Amino acid sequence: MAMNKLERIEKDIEKTKDKIAALQKQLRELEAAKTEQENLQIIQLVRGLHMTPQEFAAFVREGALQAPPAPQPDFEQDEQEEKADEE
């Protein structure tokens, strides 16, 4: 009886490992599909600029695609608000 239980547990372990392997494969495929879609969107955006490859390279080199600096939090105002809340 103990052997049957052990065999059942071992079977469950194998089934679980198989499920994990299948899910990992599915995850890799989904991540690849996501990357492919992101790449297609980027290509569409670039083509929408109607630039030659040389113009686009210059555009990128000049920093035209750099994001603007993120706004910095106003720490002094935060400290004043905290003091007002304490009072």
Backbone as CSV, one residue per row, in Angstrom:
resi,resn,N_x,N_y,N_z,CA_x,CA_y,CA_z,C_x,C_y,C_z
1,MET,0.821,-1.192,0.000,0.000,0.000,0.000,0.866,1.257,0.000
2,ALA,1.905,1.263,0.826,2.801,2.411,0.877,3.492,2.603,-0.463
3,MET,3.763,1.493,-1.147,4.407,1.576,-2.452,3.470,2.219,-3.473
4,ASN,2.188,1.888,-3.424,1.219,2.493,-4.336,1.147,4.001,-4.127
5,LYS,1.160,4.396,-2.869,1.106,5.823,-2.551,2.353,6.523,-3.086
6,LEU,3.502,5.900,-2.903,4.758,6.458,-3.391,4.743,6.563,-4.913
7,GLU,4.256,5.514,-5.565,4.171,5.538,-7.028,3.236,6.643,-7.509
8,ARG,2.130,6.812,-6.800,1.175,7.863,-7.151,1.816,9.245,-7.016
9,ILE,2.559,9.430,-5.959,3.246,10.709,-5.735,4.275,10.950,-6.835
10,GLU,5.025,9.906,-7.183,6.026,10.045,-8.246,5.368,10.379,-9.583
11,LYS,4.211,9.767,-9.863,3.470,10.075,-11.092,3.020,11.534,-11.091
12,ASP,2.518,11.980,-9.933,2.078,13.374,-9.820,3.239,14.336,-10.027
13,ILE,4.390,13.975,-9.508,5.581,14.810,-9.695,5.913,14.908,-11.175
14,GLU,5.898,13.782,-11.869,6.201,13.780,-13.307,5.177,14.597,-14.086
15,LYS,3.900,14.431,-13.758,2.851,15.201,-14.437,3.062,16.695,-14.216
16,THR,3.388,17.049,-12.987,3.604,18.457,-12.657,4.803,19.012,-13.411
17,LYS,5.877,18.242,-13.484,7.060,18.677,-14.235,6.727,18.857,-15.709
18,ASP,5.929,17.933,-16.263,5.521,18.050,-17.665,4.682,19.306,-17.891
19,LYS,3.769,19.586,-16.954,2.931,20.788,-17.074,3.793,22.043,-17.007
20,ILE,4.747,22.039,-16.081,5.642,23.193,-15.938,6.430,23.407,-17.220
21,ALA,6.952,22.331,-17.792,7.730,22.444,-19.033,6.860,22.993,-20.159
22,ALA,5.617,22.514,-20.248,4.708,22.996,-21.293,4.388,24.472,-21.090
23,LEU,4.163,24.872,-19.846,3.864,26.279,-19.564,5.072,27.174,-19.825
24,GLN,6.273,26.683,-19.513,7.477,27.465,-19.794,7.655,27.655,-21.292
25,LYS,7.367,26.607,-22.059,7.446,26.708,-23.517,6.427,27.723,-24.023
26,GLN,5.206,27.649,-23.488,4.158,28.589,-23.889,4.563,30.020,-23.534
27,LEU,5.161,30.210,-22.363,5.610,31.532,-21.937,6.672,32.076,-22.884
28,ARG,7.643,31.239,-23.257,8.684,31.679,-24.198,8.068,32.086,-25.532
29,GLU,7.090,31.309,-25.999,6.431,31.626,-27.267,5.662,32.941,-27.175
30,LEU,4.972,33.151,-26.064,4.226,34.397,-25.877,5.165,35.600,-25.784
31,GLU,6.275,35.443,-25.080,7.243,36.534,-24.979,7.837,36.855,-26.344
32,ALA,8.104,35.827,-27.149,8.628,36.047,-28.501,7.592,36.759,-29.363
33,ALA,6.327,36.365,-29.240,5.262,37.017,-30.008,5.108,38.476,-29.584
34,LYS,5.237,38.736,-28.289,5.142,40.113,-27.786,6.278,40.960,-28.353
35,THR,7.491,40.429,-28.313,8.649,41.144,-28.849,8.464,41.423,-30.333
36,GLU,7.958,40.439,-31.058,7.719,40.609,-32.492,6.710,41.731,-32.743
37,GLN,5.641,41.778,-31.966,4.640,42.834,-32.131,5.223,44.203,-31.779
38,GLU,6.030,44.261,-30.719,6.678,45.525,-30.359,7.586,45.990,-31.492
39,ASN,8.347,45.062,-32.062,9.239,45.408,-33.166,8.454,45.906,-34.371
40,LEU,7.329,45.254,-34.673,6.497,45.692,-35.797,5.957,47.101,-35.563
41,GLN,5.552,47.396,-34.329,5.064,48.740,-34.011,6.167,49.775,-34.190
42,ILE,7.366,49.442,-33.753,8.498,50.361,-33.905,8.775,50.601,-35.379
43,ILE,8.769,49.542,-36.164,9.017,49.678,-37.605,7.956,50.561,-38.246
44,GLN,6.696,50.365,-37.863,5.621,51.189,-38.420,5.814,52.662,-38.056
45,LEU,6.210,52.916,-36.814,6.440,54.300,-36.392,7.580,54.932,-37.183
46,VAL,8.653,54.184,-37.355,9.814,54.702,-38.081,9.449,54.953,-39.536
47,ARG,8.752,54.017,-40.144,8.353,54.200,-41.542,7.395,55.376,-41.694
48,GLY,6.612,55.642,-40.669,5.691,56.767,-40.691,6.400,58.113,-40.713
49,LEU,7.671,58.126,-40.373,8.441,59.372,-40.404,8.850,59.753,-41.820
50,HIS,8.758,58.810,-42.752,9.098,59.043,-44.165,10.503,59.634,-44.310
51,MET,11.468,58.980,-43.679,12.862,59.411,-43.752,13.685,58.329,-44.435
52,THR,14.775,58.754,-45.032,15.727,57.777,-45.555,16.471,57.186,-44.360
53,PRO,17.111,56.050,-44.537,17.884,55.486,-43.417,18.947,56.459,-42.898
54,GLN,19.557,57.220,-43.802,20.575,58.181,-43.379,19.933,59.309,-42.563
55,GLU,18.778,59.786,-42.998,18.090,60.847,-42.258,17.668,60.347,-40.878
56,PHE,17.188,59.125,-40.837,16.765,58.565,-39.554,17.953,58.395,-38.609
57,ALA,19.083,57.934,-39.140,20.284,57.779,-38.314,20.710,59.124,-37.732
58,ALA,20.667,60.160,-38.546,21.015,61.498,-38.065,20.009,61.963,-37.016
59,PHE,18.756,61.678,-37.251,17.676,62.034,-36.334,17.926,61.416,-34.953
60,VAL,18.308,60.152,-34.942,18.569,59.456,-33.683,19.847,59.980,-33.033
61,ARG,20.899,60.189,-33.836,22.174,60.687,-33.295,22.004,62.051,-32.643
62,GLU,21.143,62.874,-33.198,20.953,64.223,-32.656,20.148,64.216,-31.365
63,GLY,19.703,63.047,-30.957,18.982,62.958,-29.692,17.528,63.326,-29.797
64,ALA,16.983,63.310,-30.990,15.592,63.697,-31.172,14.638,62.722,-30.500
65,LEU,15.089,61.514,-30.237,14.216,60.523,-29.622,14.402,60.431,-28.113
66,GLN,15.240,61.271,-27.555,15.449,61.225,-26.114,14.213,61.759,-25.409
67,ALA,13.880,61.109,-24.338,12.726,61.536,-23.555,13.089,62.801,-22.786
68,PRO,12.126,63.671,-22.577,12.409,64.860,-21.773,12.718,64.441,-20.339
69,PRO,13.455,65.260,-19.624,13.792,64.888,-18.249,12.534,64.751,-17.399
70,ALA,12.544,63.788,-16.527,11.394,63.568,-15.649,11.317,64.704,-14.641
71,PRO,10.117,65.134,-14.306,9.988,66.211,-13.318,10.504,65.746,-11.965
72,GLN,11.213,66.627,-11.302,11.774,66.312,-9.998,10.766,66.686,-8.917
73,PRO,10.602,65.845,-7.921,9.654,66.166,-6.848,10.145,67.363,-6.046
74,ASP,9.210,68.128,-5.564,9.528,69.304,-4.762,9.577,68.870,-3.298
75,PHE,10.792,68.549,-2.827,10.946,68.014,-1.483,10.599,69.047,-0.411
76,GLU,10.881,70.321,-0.659,10.579,71.342,0.338,9.077,71.431,0.561
77,GLN,8.305,71.377,-0.511,6.855,71.454,-0.379,6.329,70.227,0.361
78,ASP,6.885,69.052,0.067,6.472,67.830,0.751,6.733,67.934,2.252
79,GLU,7.908,68.489,2.624,8.248,68.626,4.035,7.292,69.595,4.723
80,GLN,6.933,70.688,4.047,6.012,71.657,4.627,4.635,71.033,4.829
81,GLU,4.190,70.228,3.865,2.893,69.568,3.988,2.896,68.581,5.147
82,GLU,4.011,67.866,5.343,4.111,66.918,6.444,4.059,67.645,7.782
83,LYS,4.748,68.794,7.890,4.736,69.564,9.131,3.336,70.078,9.414
84,ALA,2.631,70.526,8.378,1.271,71.029,8.553,0.342,69.905,9.002
85,ASP,0.547,68.712,8.488,-0.277,67.568,8.879,-0.045,67.190,10.334
86,GLU,1.197,67.370,10.812,1.530,67.016,12.183,0.897,67.982,13.174
87,GLU,0.680,69.217,12.762,0.157,70.238,13.683,-1.278,70.072,13.886
